[in-house]
Amino acid sequence: MTALLGLATRLGLARLLLITGTRAEVGDLAGFIDAGFAGGVDMVQLRDPDADEPALLAALKVMREVGYRYQGLVSVYDSGALAEKFQSDLLHLSERGEKASTARAHLHQWGLIGRSCHSAEQIDAAIADPDVHYLTVGPVYGGLPMGGAGLGLVRHAAKVAPSSSADSKPWFAVGGITATNLDEVLDAGARRIAVSRAITDADDPEAAAMALKDRLRHVWNEDPAMQNLTLKMFKN
């Protein structure tokens, strides 16, 4: 990637999204984010319900400073006001968050909006919404009172928004995904994933990210349709 690539192209090429908190308890955010990007993370999303707005804003600035060296994307979670103060490129809305058309007012003209989806109906709605640019789909393994959305939801997303189509919105399978179960998720049709503990809890975050990214890269490289998508994205 180069600095000439626009946000939409970088999003379309993204494969690995890391969700993390401010890591205030260990105070290693800059080093941790650097390790993640060095290992192959394409996007980071800050999500920390225990942090106040000043702490979140400070953490986002650290993420952006580090990510700039890797052309990595940084996403604000579910707060239009924070996204506006940060002048964010990406705002990720929860399934209960404000309408994307309303949230757009918090972003600059090239800003992109994501939406969390926990059901087939939510996926279909997000795909139909012209103000939503990407989705997360899950949780695949646990995370909700009913026990998780499961691989069936991944298969639904793969059917209605094929990852190999340049006309489909990018979507990331999320929820309990690890190097151990990643192949199941890929077999269900996912080509992009979002993880948290698989990297945040790792003794070596860079190596953990690299292991996930290498498997994603292998699947993209062995799929002619994904190779064609990559070429099309670079031509855009």
N, C-alpha and C positions, 0 to 999 in steps of 0.2 A: 504494500500500500504506500501511497505517497500523500503528501499534504494537499495534492490537487483533487483527491477524491472527495466528493460531496458527502453529506450526512446520509442521504438515502442509499448511496452506493455502499458506504461503509456498513450501514445496517444490513443491507442485503447480503453482504459477504460475511457478516458476523456468524459465528458458530457457537461460541462459548460465552455465556453471561454469568457473572459472579455477583451474588447478592451478599452484602456484608453490612455490619454495623460500623460504628465509629472506632471500635476496638479501644475505647478509652481505658478499659481495665488493664490493658497491657501496654498501651501507648506506642504501638508499632505500626500505625496506619500507613505511613508513607512507605516503609520497607515492605509491608505486606502487599500493598497495591502494586508496588514495583515488581515484586516476585510473581504476582498473579499475571500481570501483563507480560513479563518476561517469559512466563510459561505458556502463554498462548491465549489468555483471556482477551476477548474482543470488546466486551462491555462490562462496566461495573454499575451496580445499582445500590444506592445507600438506603438502607432500611433499618431504623433503630428507634423503636417506640419509647425508649427510656431517655433519649437525648432531647434536649430543648433546641429551639431554632438556632441560637448562636452556635451551639456545638455542631449541629448538622451542617450549617453553612460553612463553618471552618473545615469540617471534614471533606465536604464537597470540593472546596478550593484545593485541598491537598490532592484529592483524587484527580482533579483536572490538571494540576501541575505535573503530576507523575504521568498521567495518561497522554499528555501532549507529546511526550517523547516516543510513544508507541502508536500514535494516531488512534488511541483507544477512546471509546465512547463512555460518557458518564451520565447516569440517569437519576433524576430526583423521583422519589416515590410519593405519590398521592397528595402532593401539596402544591397547588398552583402558586400560592403566595411565595413559597420557598423557591420554586422554580424561577419565578420572576426576579427575585432578589439575586439569585445565583446567575441569572441570564443563561439558563440551562438550554442545552441542545435537545434534551430528551426529558419528557415527563411521563412516568408510568402510573396509570390510574388503577386503583383497585376495582374489583367487580362492583363495589358499591360507591365508587368515587363519582365526582361530578361528570356531567356530560362532556364528551371530548370537544364538542363545538364550543362550549363555554370555556373549557380549560385552554383552548388554543389562544385565547387573549393573553395568557401569561407568558407565551413564548415568542421568540422572534420569528420572522416570516419563514425561516427554513427549519424551525423546530419540529420535532417529531413526537408523536404521542403513542404510548403503548397501553394495553388493557389486559388485566388479569381475567382469565376465563376459567370457570370451574364446572361448566356444563356445556353440552352441545348447543343449547339455545344461546348461551353467552358467546360461544365461538361464532355462531352464525350471525349474531347481531354485530359483533365487532368487525367481522369481515365485511358486512354491509355498510358499516359506518364510514363515510368518506374521510372523517377526521381522525380515524384510528389508523396508524401506520404499521403496527406490529402487535403481536399477542404473546402472552405466556399461557400455557395450557397445562392444567393439573389441579391438585397435586397427583402425580402418578403413583407415588407410594406414601400413603398416610397423609396426615396434616389437616384433615377436616374431620368433624365429628362423625360423619358417615363412613369414614375409613379411607377416604381418598377417591379421586375421580377415576384412577386406574388407566390401564393401557387402552381400554376401549375408547376413552376420550382422545388419546393420542391417535388412534386409528381414524376417528371421526375427523380430526383436524387434517390428517394426511389425505383424506378423501376429498374434503371440501376446499382445501388450500394446499395443493401439492407443492412441496418444497422446491421441486425442480422447475416450476413454472415462474417465469419472470413477472407474470401478471398476478401471482398470489402474494398475499402479505406474509412477511417472515413471521414465524412463530417458534417459540422455544418451549419444549417440554420441561416441566419443573416439578419438584417435590420428591425428595428422598433419593435422587439419582446419584449413583456412585459408580466408580470404575467397575464394580462387581456386577451391577445390574444394567449397565449402560447398553449392552448388546440387545437386551430385551426391548429397550426403548427404541433403539435404532431399527430393530426388526419390525416394530409396530408402525414405523413410518417417519419418526422424528429425524431431522437432520441438524437441528440446533437444540441446545439444552441450556438450562439455567440451573446453577447449583449454589449451595451455600456451604454446609458443613463439609462437603467433600473436599473443599479447599480450606475453609476457615479453621477446621479442626486438624488439618494435616500438620505433621511435624515439619514437612518441607513443602510449603505452598506452591513453590515454583514447579517442583517435580509432580505434585498432584495435578496441577493445571496442565502440565505437559502431557501426562498420561491420558487425560480426557481429550485434549485437543488432538493428539496423535491419532486416537481412534476415530474422531470426527473427520479429521483430514483424510484418513484412509477410506472411509465410507464415501466421502465426496469424490475422491480420486478414482475410485473403482466404479462409480456410477456415471455413465456418459451424460445423462441428463443434467446432473449437478455440475459436471465440467462445462457443459454448454451454458448453464446459468452463470457460472463464474465469468466466462468470456463475455456474455451479454452485459453483465454488471460493469465490467471494466470499459466496455464500449460506450456506456451511458454517460 
